[in-house]
Amino acid sequence: MYYYHMTALNNLPSIAVQGLIPQNGNNGKLIEEEKIKVFFSEGFEGAVALYVDFDIVFDKIKKAQMKITDEFVLQKLLKSKNLSDFLGEGVYLRFDGTGIRNERNFENGCTDIIIPPEKIEVCILRNENDNSIIFSRFRIIKYMMAKIQPEQIKYYGAIYKGSPNFTEATDRIQEKVKRYYRDHQTEISEYVNCGYILASINLKDFVNKYL
């Protein structure tokens, strides 16, 4: 199974040299993540569930329904029109999850292992007619949503103190995803029969060619 990691374009040159190393950037601080890890989601299902959670948290903080302790992230969020504006342009990275123990769950997975650059690919949408490509994370996540129905998303992960009941967690996640799909139906439907296929480019090749 592929593991997916969302990141900004300006992070790619350093990742191409160092790989994905344990840290906690602005995305993690948005959801009050405390661990210093390499974070990822498992499969389309995990990537979709996490993106929906980011959108919910962004909206709640924007409406002062939720607090965030990091002042820099808070001010950046308050100046942003929406989640896309807050995150800025970026990509989805993917790597083979074989042999990597996920310490948490399918949506917000993490590991202490450094993922070397040679194992990392950049996700792209390739046009089946003219081979043109799209690498925007916002369009790729809509493509993933078009291929995954909410009912296909089921919670699984490690069992630890405080881990949720899997059935209850599945119900909560599916309901959140359903609401997001209803609110963004037009955007998602564009990718149902879009003429693109999901492919990938080696990270170093991508940086050399497109940055």
Order of alpha helices (4+ residues) and beta strands (2+ residues): beta-alpha-alpha-beta-alpha-alpha-alpha-beta-beta-beta-beta-alpha-alpha-alpha-beta-alpha
